[in-house]
Amino acid sequence: MKIAIEGAGVGGSYLYFLLSKAGEDVHLYDINDTYIKACGEAVPNLYKPRFPWDVVDEIHEFSFFIDGKEMQTVNYRHPKWIIIDKAGWIQAMRNSGSNFIKGRLNDRRGYDLIIRAYGPYDLSRDVVTVVRAIVKANTQEHKGVIFEFDSRFSGFYWIFPSGNGRYNIGGGFTEIRNPTELVRWYISKKFKQPEIIDMRGAPLSIGRVSNVKYSIGEARGLVYPLTGEGIRPASISAECANEAIYKKVDVELYLQEKLKPVEYDIAFQRRLLTIYRLMPQTMRRITFQHMLNKVKFLDNYLDEKINIKTIFAN
Ligand SMILES: Cc1cc2nc3c(=O)[nH]c(=O)nc-3n(C[C@H](O)[C@H](O)[C@H](O)COP(=O)(O)OP(=O)(O)OC[C@H]3O[C@@H](n4cnc5c(N)ncnc54)[C@H](O)[C@@H]3O)c2cc1C
């Protein structure tokens, strides 16, 4: 069987690695030679891909703020999250076979199966633009991870460690088309003499995708809209597609079956986001104050377990 993968990000490159290793005839296409997409590069420490990633940092501490006020800090003995070298991981997987092609898949003839893995870029869904900066700062003031919510908007700022005294700082809000200036303002509020080394933005899916057939990762809408986590779901969907090809069953039917729990939780988070967007600011503040005081809720938030079962149990 001759297979093409459109898009060499997380899902596409990982599927390419898995299929190449299994001896399949697979071609991987991407419009960019190197992976350049902005990302926070944080992953809950619950999952390990079969092509290992380099861990840049381990996160034990998480602080939550609303409108500039610290609400809660939670600490874990074991690393709750890890920060990975995402671009390095993707590049190594692209290089794991000899059929990476720079460019679009224009000629679709001759392929028995085409997997769409081009992330959020077809824009066939509601997206929010998220901006992140890599910042060098001479301070040890911020340990761990910071999430800061601004009750005027739906979304948040984050500060993640990024290795070598650098920070990955970003923000995205459904009401703000381009949050670059807000992120700059936030950096200047949080750090003395910060040096911005790189700043860029990318779309993040928050809405339903109309046509998901034979797609994996964010092309399929697999990103949790309340946290923006998409690396792990993209990887899991690549593993499912690989399994279906190995078992010689229909890939789309297999993805539908296996991804049901993840897609269900993502759809639930979409509904919560819709409700939150409709709330007046005072109600948003009250909701945050209530939820951020609950350590169990935060634990579920960090593990991506905000779903119909856990939200009412808290
Ligand atoms: C600023 C920001 C911060 C984020 N932070 C985190 C985080 O900390 N943790 C987390 O888990 N997730 C995070 N995410 C989400 C995460 O980046 C994505 O969900 C994840 O990368 C999706 O992987 P993917 O393989 O589906 O697509 P992508 O990684 O987006 O890869 C898609 C690839 O397709 C290529 N492409 C696009 N169009 C075409 C085409 N027509 N033909 C061929 N190639 C094409 C692109 O060049 C790209 O290489 C963040 C997203 C943003 C925007």
The ligand as an SDF file (V2000), in Angstrom:
LIG
                    3D

 53 58  0  0  0  0  0  0  0  0999 V2000
    1.1300   29.2880   20.6350 C   0  0  0  0  0  0  0  0  0  0  0  0
    0.6940   27.8780   20.8570 C   0  0  0  0  0  0  0  0  0  0  0  0
    1.0830   27.2160   22.0140 C   0  0  0  0  0  0  0  0  0  0  0  0
    0.7450   25.8750   22.1990 C   0  0  0  0  0  0  0  0  0  0  0  0
    1.2010   25.2420   23.3220 N   0  0  0  0  0  0  0  0  0  0  0  0
    0.9710   23.9150   23.4910 C   0  0  0  0  0  0  0  0  0  0  0  0
    1.5170   23.2210   24.5900 C   0  0  0  0  0  0  0  0  0  0  0  0
    2.2330   23.7810   25.4390 O   0  0  0  0  0  0  0  0  0  0  0  0
    1.2530   21.9020   24.7080 N   0  0  0  0  0  0  0  0  0  0  0  0
    0.4830   21.2260   23.7970 C   0  0  0  0  0  0  0  0  0  0  0  0
    0.2680   20.0120   23.9660 O   0  0  0  0  0  0  0  0  0  0  0  0
   -0.0340   21.8550   22.7310 N   0  0  0  0  0  0  0  0  0  0  0  0
    0.1930   23.1870   22.5470 C   0  0  0  0  0  0  0  0  0  0  0  0
   -0.3100   23.8360   21.4450 N   0  0  0  0  0  0  0  0  0  0  0  0
   -1.0850   23.0460   20.4480 C   0  0  0  0  0  0  0  0  0  0  0  0
   -0.1280   22.2190   19.5890 C   0  0  0  0  0  0  0  0  0  0  0  0
    0.8960   23.0390   19.0890 O   0  0  0  0  0  0  0  0  0  0  0  0
   -0.8630   21.5900   18.4160 C   0  0  0  0  0  0  0  0  0  0  0  0
   -2.1170   21.1010   18.8020 O   0  0  0  0  0  0  0  0  0  0  0  0
   -0.0420   20.4420   17.8030 C   0  0  0  0  0  0  0  0  0  0  0  0
    1.1740   20.9380   17.3100 O   0  0  0  0  0  0  0  0  0  0  0  0
   -0.8500   19.8090   16.6960 C   0  0  0  0  0  0  0  0  0  0  0  0
   -0.0530   18.8830   16.0200 O   0  0  0  0  0  0  0  0  0  0  0  0
   -0.4120   18.4910   14.5190 P   0  0  0  0  0  0  0  0  0  0  0  0
    0.5630   17.4860   14.0900 O   0  0  0  0  0  0  0  0  0  0  0  0
   -1.8370   18.1620   14.4140 O   0  0  0  0  0  0  0  0  0  0  0  0
   -0.2200   19.8210   13.6810 O   0  0  0  0  0  0  0  0  0  0  0  0
    0.9890   20.8540   13.6290 P   0  0  0  0  0  0  0  0  0  0  0  0
    1.9800   20.5830   14.6830 O   0  0  0  0  0  0  0  0  0  0  0  0
    0.3410   22.1790   13.5640 O   0  0  0  0  0  0  0  0  0  0  0  0
    1.6850   20.5300   12.2470 O   0  0  0  0  0  0  0  0  0  0  0  0
    1.0480   20.7760   11.0210 C   0  0  0  0  0  0  0  0  0  0  0  0
    2.1000   20.7620    9.9370 C   0  0  0  0  0  0  0  0  0  0  0  0
    1.4340   20.8130    8.6710 O   0  0  0  0  0  0  0  0  0  0  0  0
    2.1390   21.6840    7.8080 C   0  0  0  0  0  0  0  0  0  0  0  0
    1.1910   22.1020    6.7910 N   0  0  0  0  0  0  0  0  0  0  0  0
    0.1920   23.0310    6.8830 C   0  0  0  0  0  0  0  0  0  0  0  0
   -0.5200   23.0690    5.7370 N   0  0  0  0  0  0  0  0  0  0  0  0
    0.0250   22.1390    4.9030 C   0  0  0  0  0  0  0  0  0  0  0  0
   -0.2610   21.6760    3.5940 C   0  0  0  0  0  0  0  0  0  0  0  0
   -1.2890   22.1760    2.8900 N   0  0  0  0  0  0  0  0  0  0  0  0
    0.5220   20.7130    3.0640 N   0  0  0  0  0  0  0  0  0  0  0  0
    1.5530   20.1850    3.7480 C   0  0  0  0  0  0  0  0  0  0  0  0
    1.8940   20.5930    5.0050 N   0  0  0  0  0  0  0  0  0  0  0  0
    1.1140   21.5330    5.5730 C   0  0  0  0  0  0  0  0  0  0  0  0
    2.6810   22.7650    8.7160 C   0  0  0  0  0  0  0  0  0  0  0  0
    3.8140   23.3850    8.1470 O   0  0  0  0  0  0  0  0  0  0  0  0
    3.0380   21.9580    9.9850 C   0  0  0  0  0  0  0  0  0  0  0  0
    4.3740   21.5150    9.9670 O   0  0  0  0  0  0  0  0  0  0  0  0
   -0.0280   25.1870   21.2330 C   0  0  0  0  0  0  0  0  0  0  0  0
   -0.4400   25.8580   20.0730 C   0  0  0  0  0  0  0  0  0  0  0  0
   -0.0930   27.1840   19.8920 C   0  0  0  0  0  0  0  0  0  0  0  0
   -0.5350   27.8850   18.6430 C   0  0  0  0  0  0  0  0  0  0  0  0
  1  2  1  0
  2  3  1  0
  2 52  2  0
  3  4  2  0
  4  5  1  0
  4 50  1  0
  5  6  2  0
  6  7  1  0
  6 13  1  0
  7  8  2  0
  7  9  1  0
  9 10  1  0
 10 11  2  0
 10 12  1  0
 12 13  2  0
 13 14  1  0
 14 15  1  0
 14 50  1  0
 15 16  1  0
 16 17  1  0
 16 18  1  0
 18 19  1  0
 18 20  1  0
 20 21  1  0
 20 22  1  0
 22 23  1  0
 23 24  1  0
 24 25  2  0
 24 26  1  0
 24 27  1  0
 27 28  1  0
 28 29  2  0
 28 30  1  0
 28 31  1  0
 31 32  1  0
 32 33  1  0
 33 34  1  0
 33 48  1  0
 34 35  1  0
 35 36  1  0
 35 46  1  0
 36 37  1  0
 36 45  1  0
 37 38  2  0
 38 39  1  0
 39 40  1  0
 39 45  2  0
 40 41  1  0
 40 42  2  0
 42 43  1  0
 43 44  2  0
 44 45  1  0
 46 47  1  0
 46 48  1  0
 48 49  1  0
 50 51  2  0
 51 52  1  0
 52 53  1  0
M  END
$$$$
